[in-house]
Amino acid sequence: MIHAPWRHLPAVLWKRRPLHLTLFVTRRCNAHCPYCFYLAAAGGETPSAVELSLDEYERLAPTVGPLLWLAFSGGEPVLRRDLPEIAALFARHCRPSFLTLPTNGLLPEATAAMAKKILAVCPDSTLVVKVSIDGAGEKHDTLRGVPRAYDKAVATCRLLADLARLQPRLQLGVNTVLTAVNHEAVSRLIDEVAAMEGVRGHTISLVRGQLAAQHYLDVPLQAFRAAQNRLRQVGKKRYYSFVGGRLKAAEERMRAELVAEIAATGRSPLSCHAGRLSLVLSETGEVFPCEMTDQSSGNLRDYGYDLRRVLATENARNGLRRIDAACACTHECALMLNILFSPAAYPRLLRCLMGA
């Protein structure tokens, strides 16, 4: 039986431990997106010199506790060949209800094979694979800096859709990063993704972070709102098929509304639970309360790979104080938890659910 997400309901009242863990498993990537906030922060680091090893993850996992959601990230996570083994460790010790695997889709066969392996070693979890597509046809190729990137991403979607028909615990989605250079053409992409068989969800994320080329951040908010409206028009009644899929669609709708509001006003109507309900772990072992901060709570290697010891440090407490004092970013993972675990959000979430 899939690990029931309802076991985390007490966190609505007591936000005492992380339910969502993002693992940046590698900084390596086979694409060249100029609007990648993570690679822009790489500086002069050697991409794979200090990645956590499988043995190190094995020491970490027992200290994390039960998870609702384990999200892999990068770089390109598929380049981490031992990713199924990492997933198996967290499945055994943390029993996540959901796993997320984002991918640029440049390795169709390898991605499908990895998804199949993760499903096999995580028999009680739903795996959501999100293929990144930022434009239709050659537009995507140019944005990603890779010839035939669009064709490969579409091929990845086809292979995953075939696998999902045999493995209902696999949910296929597409994510698009909206930037200053693709927002005018995103409507065509939305229509193309809507026509893809097996795609359960399509999300559009507003570009964020400190980028090497800051002009990519200049997205008219009206373009973001228009893209979200178009998504609802073409994707209405298409939900993830897991239990709570319709609620997830409502949360995504509310989240998009909040992103636009926060980007426009610089304020969030909800308290942020990053650092309490969600944590981020870099491929080098640094623990962060959120992707949007460069102030580490500590490195696991300095604390015997015990996450609890890192969270007890003064650095970790200072991070929470900074979030409590002035936090209003558009980080989607944090906003998802802020919505699902904040009773103040429920009236608006219910309206989105009724209109989903």
Secondary structure, 3 states (H helix, E strand, C coil): CCCCHHHHHHHHCCCCCCCEEEEECCCCCCCCCCCCHHHHCCCCCCCCCCCCCHHHHHHHHHHCCCCCEEEEECCCHHHCCCHHHHHHHHHHHHCCCEEEEEECCCCHHHHHHHHHHHHHHCCCCEEEEEEECCCCCHHHHHHHCCCCHHHHHHHHHHHHHHHHHHCCCEEEEEEEEECCCCHHHHHHHHHHHHCCCCEEEEEEEECCCCCCCHHHHCCCHHHHHHHHHHHHHHHCCCCCCCCCHHHHHHHHHHHHHHHHHHHHHCCCCCCCCECCCEEEECCCCEEECCCCCCCCCEEHHHCCCCHHHHHCCHHHHHHHHHHHHCCCCCCHHHHHHHHHCCHHHHHHHHHHHHHC
